[in-house]
Amino acid sequence: MKRHLSKLARLLPRGAIRSDFLTLKNNSSDAWMASSLPDAVAFPKNTAEVSKIVAFCHRHRIPVTTRGGGRGYVGGCVPVKGGLVLSLVKMNRIREISPQDGVAVVQPGVITSKLASTAKRRRLFYPPDPASLKESTLGGNIATNAGGPRCLKYGVTRNYVLGLEVVLADGTVVRVGGRTHKNRTGFDLVGLFTGSEGMLGVVTEATLRLLKILGSGLLPCALEIADPFTLAAARKAIPNAPRCDSMLLVEFDGQPSSVKSELAIAAKVLRSTSSKIFTAHGDAACEKIWEIRRGFSYALRDTGLVKLNEDVTVPRGRIVDLFHLAAKLQKNYGIPISCFGHAGDGNIHVNLMAPIGTRHDDPRMHRILSELFQGVLKMGGVISGEHGIGLAKKPWWNAASTPALRKLHQRIKKVLDPKDVLNPGKFL
Ligand SMILES: Cc1cc2nc3c(=O)[nH]c(=O)nc-3n(C[C@H](O)[C@H](O)[C@H](O)COP(=O)(O)OP(=O)(O)OC[C@H]3O[C@@H](n4cnc5c(N)ncnc54)[C@H](O)[C@@H]3O)c2cc1C
């Protein structure tokens, strides 16, 4: 082992591998009672170094125990089999905070409270708050799917992880999830790695969801949008559908008095861009407005045209670009396109309204969809935010994934369904 580890040290920058007693001791335990000395501790500074270290250990069967802040309560980062502790404390940069997209991109060694306070300064909110937040790392929080007092209202760490870069046991670097607030491209591998306690891979970067407190200090629970074609169809089918070319539906929840004052502030903000504002309070009145929104799909079906319903999702800051792309496709191909959906998370239903009798494998529709999906992927979006791949998006699965991601899907499928009897013929 010692010989191997000194060979590994020669492959890395000076000081990246240490084996002095104090370093070994400091990396032998967490906040629980167990303790065990590793043979060495690695301090990589980037993903390439992590990949090199893990691939080397894989080749020589050296145990690797990943460590964040070492504040776990269950001995998760204790190297009981010796070998190498992979400490991520030097990968501690917040790479990006994007108010437009409502995301932070971080290295795993960032201390949790540092992200929370940096986000707060930008009027953004990162809710997960384990009581260890001043000492634990975001990588550790992800690997343990940490909770905290605010879980009651906001949920656990998993609810804030949108994308991960992970180094697998053989050193392969794979990216799962992404930057969008919804993503249904393939298996939920973000969910698989979150809470996996360092046993399935090493998290080397995370894209985390930040809640956006709107300029006015408001945090709506729903933000829905609809375009002229959708609203024209709605007026023919739904009583009370609004007589306007576009619609933004904003919902607030909470105590009646606080909702009332938030609504008043929202109305003030929206007045500069909206010609008409309707407000409703209480379940019955709000339900009447939601009935309009829920009726959109049925109203589009009633046009008699064939609705090819796509659920693409883009980073929130690119919603306007998505509407422009849909308008361009509509103009270039002469096919009406209806856009409506969840503006709050960038998930817009882009519906191609094809002539009656159009089949699902129509080559012209395929071309339009290819252009739509390519445009969305270029924006950092995903081809499905809600519905999944199924058969409909199978032709674009390769474009929407990397070889490493596809291989990972296949390996998981092989382990759990070695004879390929479960739902064969789909995207794997
Ligand atoms: C005072 C105190 C209060 C606490 N309060 C809470 C609480 O309110 N809620 C809560 O959920 N927990 C709490 N904890 C437990 C602990 O803080 C959490 O489990 C935290 O997420 C651990 O983070 P860490 O960076 O210290 O991880 P570590 O202890 O270093 O590691 C924990 C696990 O994650 C793995 N790991 C670490 N980083 C990575 C990575 N980048 N990639 C893959 N695997 C990795 C390790 O191998 C290990 O299995 C508390 C602990 C203390 C000491």
The ligand as a Gaussian input file, in Angstrom:
#p B3LYP/6-31G(d) Opt

LIG

0 1
 C      -23.376000      19.919000      15.893000
 C      -23.932000      19.111000      14.744000
 C      -25.221000      19.350000      14.318000
 C      -25.748000      18.614000      13.241000
 N      -27.020000      18.891000      12.814000
 C      -27.523000      18.235000      11.742000
 C      -28.836000      18.545000      11.262000
 O      -29.511000      19.435000      11.743000
 N      -29.294000      17.838000      10.191000
 C      -28.524000      16.872000       9.585000
 O      -28.986000      16.258000       8.596000
 N      -27.296000      16.564000      10.047000
 C      -26.773000      17.209000      11.094000
 N      -25.530000      16.897000      11.556000
 C      -24.756000      15.835000      10.893000
 C      -23.768000      16.345000       9.809000
 O      -23.427000      17.650000      10.019000
 C      -24.308000      16.153000       8.413000
 O      -24.375000      14.762000       8.176000
 C      -23.441000      16.823000       7.335000
 O      -24.106000      16.709000       6.118000
 C      -22.053000      16.224000       7.220000
 O      -21.308000      17.007000       6.333000
 P      -19.738000      16.930000       6.312000
 O      -19.218000      17.828000       5.247000
 O      -19.212000      17.158000       7.672000
 O      -19.523000      15.420000       5.842000
 P      -18.544000      14.307000       6.372000
 O      -18.795000      14.013000       7.803000
 O      -17.148000      14.665000       5.993000
 O      -19.007000      13.068000       5.491000
 C      -20.292000      12.555000       5.649000
 C      -20.528000      11.476000       4.583000
 O      -20.516000      12.065000       3.300000
 C      -19.529000      11.487000       2.451000
 N      -19.014000      12.601000       1.638000
 C      -18.564000      13.795000       2.065000
 N      -18.286000      14.586000       1.020000
 C      -18.558000      13.868000      -0.097000
 C      -18.480000      14.135000      -1.499000
 N      -18.061000      15.303000      -1.969000
 N      -18.827000      13.155000      -2.363000
 C      -19.274000      11.967000      -1.903000
 N      -19.379000      11.660000      -0.602000
 C      -19.019000      12.612000       0.295000
 C      -18.536000      10.858000       3.404000
 O      -17.873000       9.772000       2.804000
 C      -19.451000      10.407000       4.528000
 O      -20.045000       9.183000       4.216000
 C      -24.974000      17.598000      12.640000
 C      -23.664000      17.379000      13.075000
 C      -23.148000      18.115000      14.108000
 C      -21.732000      17.835000      14.563000

